[in-house]
């Protein structure tokens, strides 16, 4: 039994490595004793997004990477798999969490319905504060619902976590462009949490970007997960980060016959995690290293893409779909409307411990603060901000 | 190459000291012959007596962290096969395996004639020896047999005497551990004329309760009854009782050691405490007769390595090493030393010392485990992403120095707890430190004060 292999380290390195500091040995011990509800509550106490994190966390560089078993010439404890078991049990058995009565007069708005806001709002509800989550999309969950590869996290699982937060008394206002209503929100609420993530994928700035068959990676993944989308027969993905790989593997699932990844730098520089790369290779995806894209050809829609190698040779890849995945832009315009919130290099500047920005009424967390990391980082940011907001409202506002 | 051939009580010969204990593995002739083919040196037949009726189910166990049957409990009674059949099969086995030991375990009602008859018939069938089952703690004891006899020294002596009146082969008395002082019954057996002792029988037990039905195990149609406990978990208790009877001057009988033996290592331990043979039941029930191959092979290799030619060369060697507490040296001091190169930073020794011992293992810069853990909780951790962090991820799994505890040797009492909890072999060592004082026991210290 995997759970009984855990050494139950004191002040465990896995717990320290987890951005949300889940008490890993404690939840594993509870699995070993058959106390699955207790195990799940231990996880959710530290990380409300325990379900999605158990599926999407890069555990090799987090908890499992820190496991002392590595130094013992043994396989690390399969923490991710154990957490998944506890979370699956929890969500299959009337999931609910204790909340405090809504006895606080001060109200908090959370902008964006992704992991950071969910964690923040849940933390506020645990402390008796009413919280309202705004999102411009029709479905809540942010990138957990729209942006993570289907094989890792399906939208229904993301929505289970949203429902848990809703059951704690958090209100959702969906399909609302908070961007346009920020003044009204400022009036209505005593504190505002920005969990807005990043903007759309960067533009390439090359000819042919407007041709049909050219589609932003996040849009492509979102459509794949939440509606139906036609895929090309031959697909070229530009970029070699985790999102690029998610898009390429999604194209494969949708039936594309030939998939290329074009990356301007080499294999060693590739930002995708090692296991993501392995998955892509298993899917038979062809990688073109040190390759710049020059232009997209096509009369009515995408027909081929022109690429250049460092030695100047030019070649064309025939394709009917091009998916750029070269990183997300910053939501600078939106942030400019939040008066007094300091933004540096497109990222909101906060106090790391409390999430508070230069404008003390504003707090922030997640990708818009950290530049685009993992779900667990957003959950940790949201949690710290939720606690920070509650403490600030209590101390400063009575 | 070491020689394992065994002579028990001066009269029972067998190729090695490994016997099947009286129980399910020695239930019938076919099993015993297959066991002898696998390499077992002897077998104590499942207890003969008036055939009984058994219940179903009969066994239950205690598992530990995925290891099955650390302890086994049974409510099975003596043989449920007709006496004639068992005796005929004993004869067949002895005919085909003349050099192996076949001992008949016996239990009948407490009447002299009944005992005389079963002794005669067993010996006539060809048994090399007899084992009087005064130990079985369940079922039969309610009918005045088994441990009901073994718990009363006078009964034990009386029935042993009856048996000795007619027995021609060596008589072993199997002792129950369900008694305050096992030596009293062992002495009674000696008084009754026994030629040897078998110890220990199973320990009264209730292994556990089903938390859904509230019915203890084993479940017999909604009810359970206490059973007899055996298996690896009971070895320390068995070793202690064997040692007690082995050194008692009023006992002085050969002992066949039983209780928690599952391989050659445990067998060697019983032999080191003076046993002339050992008996196994749970282990062959768990793994089959084939385990005896490694018992023979492993014990021989160990004997070769230690320079022992026969079992007699090391039998009882550890007995003088067990004394009363009052004889131990109070001026002997050891301390724990942690090897920082092999420490994996689990800090189990640290919390064990703080919560369960003497607060002499420390983490640099922290006054208590609570402040150490609190510092970690306050630290902000993020997923390392090289593109954002501008540094390559650190792939090394070296233990961070701040997680390696250190021992305050002046405070360390040498209790061994940290060494026991450490999951890494040879990471913590208990090392002797010179106190500059001569050896002195508590008894000597008391005497010197007078």
Boltz contact constraints between the chains, C-beta under 6 A:
constraints:
  - contact:
      token1: [A, 1]
      token2: [B, 66]
      max_distance: 6.0
  - contact:
      token1: [A, 4]
      token2: [B, 65]
      max_distance: 6.0
  - contact:
      token1: [A, 4]
      token2: [B, 66]
      max_distance: 6.0
  - contact:
      token1: [A, 7]
      token2: [B, 346]
      max_distance: 6.0
  - contact:
      token1: [A, 7]
      token2: [B, 423]
      max_distance: 6.0
  - contact:
      token1: [A, 9]
      token2: [B, 346]
      max_distance: 6.0
  - contact:
      token1: [A, 10]
      token2: [B, 347]
      max_distance: 6.0
  - contact:
      token1: [A, 10]
      token2: [B, 350]
      max_distance: 6.0
  - contact:
      token1: [A, 10]
      token2: [B, 351]
      max_distance: 6.0
  - contact:
      token1: [A, 11]
      token2: [B, 347]
      max_distance: 6.0
  - contact:
      token1: [A, 11]
      token2: [B, 372]
      max_distance: 6.0
  - contact:
      token1: [A, 11]
      token2: [B, 373]
      max_distance: 6.0
  - contact:
      token1: [A, 11]
      token2: [B, 376]
      max_distance: 6.0
  - contact:
      token1: [A, 16]
      token2: [B, 376]
      max_distance: 6.0
  - contact:
      token1: [A, 17]
      token2: [B, 381]
      max_distance: 6.0
  - contact:
      token1: [A, 19]
      token2: [B, 381]
      max_distance: 6.0
  - contact:
      token1: [A, 19]
      token2: [B, 382]
      max_distance: 6.0
  - contact:
      token1: [A, 21]
      token2: [B, 377]
      max_distance: 6.0
  - contact:
      token1: [A, 61]
      token2: [B, 384]
      max_distance: 6.0
  - contact:
      token1: [A, 68]
      token2: [B, 344]
      max_distance: 6.0
  - contact:
      token1: [A, 68]
      token2: [B, 345]
      max_distance: 6.0
  - contact:
      token1: [A, 68]
      token2: [B, 346]
      max_distance: 6.0
  - contact:
      token1: [A, 70]
      token2: [B, 397]
      max_distance: 6.0
  - contact:
      token1: [A, 71]
      token2: [B, 344]
      max_distance: 6.0
  - contact:
      token1: [A, 71]
      token2: [B, 397]
      max_distance: 6.0
  - contact:
      token1: [A, 71]
      token2: [B, 399]
      max_distance: 6.0
  - contact:
      token1: [A, 72]
      token2: [B, 344]
      max_distance: 6.0
  - contact:
      token1: [A, 271]
      token2: [B, 387]
      max_distance: 6.0
  - contact:
      token1: [A, 352]
      token2: [B, 380]
      max_distance: 6.0
  - contact:
      token1: [A, 371]
      token2: [B, 388]
      max_distance: 6.0
  - contact:
      token1: [A, 373]
      token2: [B, 383]
      max_distance: 6.0
  - contact:
      token1: [A, 373]
      token2: [B, 385]
      max_distance: 6.0
  - contact:
      token1: [A, 374]
      token2: [B, 383]
      max_distance: 6.0
  - contact:
      token1: [A, 377]
      token2: [B, 382]
      max_distance: 6.0
  - contact:
      token1: [A, 377]
      token2: [B, 383]
      max_distance: 6.0
